[in-house]
Amino acid sequence: MSTKAYNILLVEDNAVDARVITEALTKAGEGAFVIQRAERLSEAMEKLRTQAIDLVLLDFMLPDSEGMATFSAVRQEAPNVPVVALTGVSDEAVAIEAVRLGAQDFLVKGQVQPKTLHRALHYAIERHKVQAAQLKQAQSGKKGKVIGIIGARGGVGATTIALNVATALAKKHKDVIAAEMLGSYSAFYDHFFYKKSRAALSGLDVLMKLEPEKITSREIERCLVKLPSGLGLLLGPQRAEDFQDLDPAKADALTRALAGLGQYVVLDLQSHVSAACQTAAKLCDFVVVVIDRTPAGVVAGKVTADLLQHLGVIPVRIGVVVVNRQPLPISVDVAEVLNTMGCQLVGVVPTATDACSEAQRVGSPMVASDPQGTASGALIEIAERLATEQVLGK
Amino acid sequence: METPDRIGQQKPAVDAAAIERLREIGDGDVSFLKEVFSAFESDTTQRLVALRTTLTAGDFTGLKRAAHTIKGSALNVGASVLAASSLQLEQMAGAGKSEGAAELIGRIEEEFKRVAVELRAITQG
């Protein structure tokens, strides 16, 4: 635990909320936080101008400002100070919008527990530090960012998310690669090529035959399938005779070499987390856990997040994407998801059965085949969030 | 200890789970509970006055804000009926509707009295 107390600015006009939050922070923080309060936006702006604030805990409904305008004003005044939104029970949509626009997290008032609050603020501050370091590194232009995508359980659509994120990134950035980390049947091939050709395309089948030290950026480049969009695909094997377990040492070499090759590398990691995938996950700058929005999905997500932490992936480098595969009656609050999993929200993908079917039919990810669709919009935002300094790396 | 159930046939105005949460946050410190309840009572009393004055003045923004604040405070102390009525008023004000607002404010005032009595019983019990 840090020895320096963090200076927290609590912007909250409601006296009862302010008292409860202050108590929760004081009790759980054990001196980790120094809290000062502003009741109005104008007062908060003044404090941000004149003091070194480590984090703003921000209610959006204030006497002199309301909704997203409150958040925008704070961001504009102090773009380098992390913000955690405080929302009411019925304001989840506003909270998600705030996270989309750069808030580190949100907390639902009236449900906050000291431990959750303490953890959320610590993570937000630590994430912010990581982001600043990442920004510096990005400016010095050393190597690409590796983003791992892992389904909390099979069938949640992690491969679809991985390909859509990579496709969206490729629209804006050069040298984007999507790679499968598996030694058997290529799902990427299914997504892109199944209607076009049955000829096997080279990829991991070739690389897996090399010794780890021979797996270099140059070798990988020769095995990439370049799509017209500019996206480079590293496909898993497609022929039964090429199937084999991916050796962890080779997965390690592959991930490192990929990072030297692409500006953004999206790794499709297997939901059962093979030894190779564990090795790759450890090397990722950020790992996205994809869950379906059901109680069982949340539990699976928690287990996956725990596993990643057990592997040494620090919590600020883990995020969650919630997929509404079908409109289900047993849906779960996003706040509950975050609370259970203890990691940040990267995005929520709405149900898109028709767009999914169409994407499969034309052999192109949804963000390319249906860019105006709501699910595509969410996926593009997820890609942007992963690409920008809002979610971060080394 | 006095239990809220003794107050008439109605359901308790204050949800026990919310009070338990506050006790946990305060680590069993009664003075913290007293402070929260006192902040709730004094702040809500002021906002109730604001409900009447803003409604009379046709100031829907002010009405919405006051109702919103009462709702937030009520949720902290587990006053779910008070919170629900305040949310209803907040939404009416947000939509610029005043029909039935005065009656709703009346109900909010009555419910607040019930909540205040129960909260006092908790810290005195």
Interface residues (C-beta under 8 A of the other chain):
Chain A: D13 N14 A15 V16 D17 R19 V20 E23 A24 K27 M61 P63 G88 V89 S90 K109 G110 Q113 P114
Chain B: A18 R21 L22 E24 I25 G26 D27 F32 E35 V36 A39 F40 S42 D43 R65 H68 T69 K71 G72 S73 L75 N76 V77 L87
